[in-house]
Amino acid sequence: MPDFLDRARALPRLGLGISTEYGARRQDGALDPAALRAAHPTYAGFLEVGVELAKGLDDDAQAWAARGWPTTYHFLDVNLDEPEDFDPAWLAGMRATIDVLDPAWLCGDAGLWHFGARDRGQMLLLPPILVREAVAPMAAGIAALREATGREVLPENPPGAAFVGDLHLLEYFAAVAEAADTGLLIDCAHLAIYQRCRGLDPLAAFDALPWERVIELHVAGGSEAEVDGLGWVDDDHGPEVLADTWAITEAAIERAKNLRAVVVECERNPIPAVVPLFAATRERLPADFTAATS
């Protein structure tokens, strides 16, 4: 098999897109993906569909796919470093969902989506342990999923209120990308949370990452909070983006020469509230960064 940088040439340019997950629009005032595409087509070039197979695809995701509009598949239910997670039933469900969505690639937070067996009562999201010993199992899972589905698998840096391990987050994902021969999805809001949690500059360890492997970026709002004197950032996907997130986004766009997609995560907000966020993101992208039409 060719190495990733050769394979990446075949990946489509999706441009600027939006995210959703099952039932996201059930909340009053939440974003309607199709309505955003109709009103602002350059802000909704594709839909990143968050999938937990136990729930399936909601009406919005199915309607989008039925129109043949571009998608990516964002998994919400697999611990990539646990071989037992790739059981035949789960893989069959993923393949069936891929048949519906026809996603450009698979992606998702490379962390702990469930504790113990995969079960509705045990779903969560925690970041990986940032040590060298954790690299090989994560890389093996990424390679196994790529082999099982025939799609590229882009691991994403998860959010967290605390992180364990002696590696910087970007050092860890650099090692995973090399070991798995894969691309990367960098969530700029999650990275801003990590840097602040560790008391680091927003661009700390940027040189550790192989930016030529970064295919997708996420931009999202976050709100500062404090509990009993402990300050933290809530990854709330609101319309207000932290200055640290913008700094990371701008630096990432400058470095990621193979960038194919940028997702603005704001699925539970009304369209008028998030149009300025899409505009601000678009302004930071190259003028020709739009979905390919051929």
N, C-alpha and C positions, 0 to 999 in steps of 0.2 A: 504494500500500500504506500502511495506517495506520502511524504511528510505533510504536516498540517499546513504549512505556508503554501505548499503547492495545491493542496485541496481547497484552501481558502479562496483561491481564484474563482472557483465555481459557485461560491456563495453569493446570493443575490444582494443587491443594495436595496434595503427596505426603507431607508430614510427615517423620518420622524414618526413615532407611533405611540400607541396608548396601551394600557394594561387593563385586564379585568380578571375576575375569578367568579366562581359559581355564586350567583345571587347578589353580586355587587350592586346591581341597580335597584334592588328591592328597597333600599334606604331612600327616604324622601329626598328629592333634589340631587340624587346621584347621577353621574355622567352616563348618558346614552351614547355608546360608541358609534352607532350608525348615524345618529343625529349630528355628532361632531364631524364625522366624515362628510356629511352632506353640506354642513355650514362652513367647515374649514378643512378641505381635503388634504392640504399639505401638513396638517397637524395629526392626521389619522391615516398615515400611509399603510399601517398594518396594525394588527391586534395581537398583543402578547396574552395568551390565554393561560391563566393559572389553573392547573388541573390537579385535583385530588380524585383519583379514580373511583373512590367510594361514593362521590357525589356526581361525577360525570360532567357533562357540558350543559350549561343553561341555555335558555332560548336565545339570548344575545349572541353567544359564541356560535351556536348552530346556525343562526340566521346569517351571521357574517361569513362563515365557511361556505354556506349554501350559495352565496353570491360569488364565490371564488376569489374573495379578497385575501390578501396575504396575511399569514399568521406566523407566530412562533409558539412553541409549546413549552410552558414554564411549569415544571413538575413541583408539586407541593407535598409529596408523600413518599419520598425515597431517600434513605440514608445511603449515599453512594459508596461509603466505605464498609457496608455490611453485605457480604455476598448473599446471605439468606433473604435479603430484600428483593432479589431478582427472581422471585418464584414464578412458575409457569403461568399461574392465573393473572398475576399482576402484569407480567410482560404481555400476555394476550390482550389485556385491557388497554395497555398503552398502545400496542400496535393497532387495535381497533380505533382508538381515538386519533392516532396519527392518520389513519385512512380517511377520517372525517375532516380533520383540519388541514392536512397536507402542509405541515409547518416547514418553514425554511430551515429550522434547526431546533434542537431541544436545548433547554437551559434551566437553571434553577439554583437556589442557594445550596452550596455544598457544605451542609451542616447536619444537625440532628433534627430531622422532621418528626420523629416519634421516639419515645423512650420505651424499650422493651418491644414486644410484638406490635406490628402495625394494627392499630385499633382506634376507633373513634375517640375513646377516652384518654388516649395517650399521645395525641398529636400536639406538637409544639415546634418551636424553631430555636435552636441554639447554635452558636458558631462552632467550628471545629477546634480541636486542641492543636495549638500552633507549635508543634514539635516535629522534628525530622521523622520520627517513627510513624507519624500520622500521614505522611505524604504517600507512601507506596499503596496502602489500602484505598485511599481516595482515588489515586490515579488508576488503579486496577478497576475500580467500579466504573469510572468514566469510560475507560476503554471497553469494558464489557457491555455497557449500555449502547455505545456507538456500534459495536459489532452486532448486538441483538436487534437493533432498529434500523441500521443503515443510515442514520442521521448523525450529524456532528452534535456533540454534547458540550455546551459551554458552562463551566462551573461559575457560580456567582459568589462573591464575598457576602456572607450573611451579616445582619445587624446583631447587636448584643449590648447589654448593659455592663458586662464584664467579659474579659478574655483571659484565657489560660495558655501559657506556653512561652518559650523564650524567643521564638521567631516573630519578626514583624509580619503582619498580615500579608503584605505584598511579597515578602520573601517566601512565605508559605505557598501562596498561589503561583508564584513563579516556578517553584520546585514542582508543584502539581502539574502545571502546564507542560513542563519539559518531560516529566516522567510519563504523562498520559499522551503526549504529543497532541495537544488539544488547543483550541482557542479559549478565550476568556470573556466573561461578562463582568465588567466592573460597575458596581452600584456606587455612584459618587456620594450619595447621602449616607449609605452604610459606611463607606470609608471615612467620611467626615466624623461620624459617630465614633469609630474606632480610634482615629487620631486624637480626638478630644478626650476620650476615655483614658488613653495612655499619656495624655499631657504632651502631645507632639504637635509639631507644625503640620498644617493640612497637607503639605507636599512631602512630608518625611518619607524616606525610602522609595521615592518615585523611581529612582534609577535602578532599583532592584527588579522591577517588573519588565518582562519582554513585551513592550507596548505593541510590537508588530503582531502579536497574537490577540490583541483586544479587538473583538468583532462588534461588541455591543456595549452601550453605556446606559445606565439608569439615572434619571434625575427625579428627585422627589422632595417634598417639603418635610420639615421636621420642627418640632416645638420643644423648647427648653423647659425642663421641669426640675423640681427639687423636692425630695422627701427626707425629712429628718436630717437636713444638712447635706444630703447626698445629691449632687447635681447630675443630671443625665438628659439625654435627648430622646424624645419619643418619635419613632419613625412613623409618623401619622399620615403620610401621603397627602398632606394638606397643601394649600396653594402658596404658603410662605416658605421659601427656600433659605436655609442658613447661608451666610456669607462664605463659610468654609466649604460648603457643598459647591457653590459657584466657582470658587477658586480651584477646587479639584476638577470640576467639569471642564473649565477652560484649559487647564494644563493637560488633561487627558485627551481632549479633542486635538490639541496641538501635537501630541505624541502618537496617537493611534492612527497610523497611516492606512491601516486596513479596515477601518471602522465601516460597518455596514448598516448599523441601526442604533437609534437612540430612543429609549422609551421614557415618556413622562408619566410617572405613576401618580394618578390623582383620581382614581375611579369612583370615589364616594363624594365628589363635589360637583355642583352644577356647572354647566358649560361656561356661563358668563364669569364665574369665579376663577376659572383656570385658563381662559384664553390668554390673559397676560403672562402666565407661566409658560405656555407653549411659545408665545411670541419671544419671550426672553431667552428661551432655549434655542429657538430657531436663529436668533440674532448671533448666537455664539458659534453656529455651525458654518462651514463653508457655503458660499452662495449656491454651489452646484450639488449640495448634499440633499438630494431628493430621491424618491424611489425610482429605480430603473423602469423604463417603459417598454423595453424590448425583451 
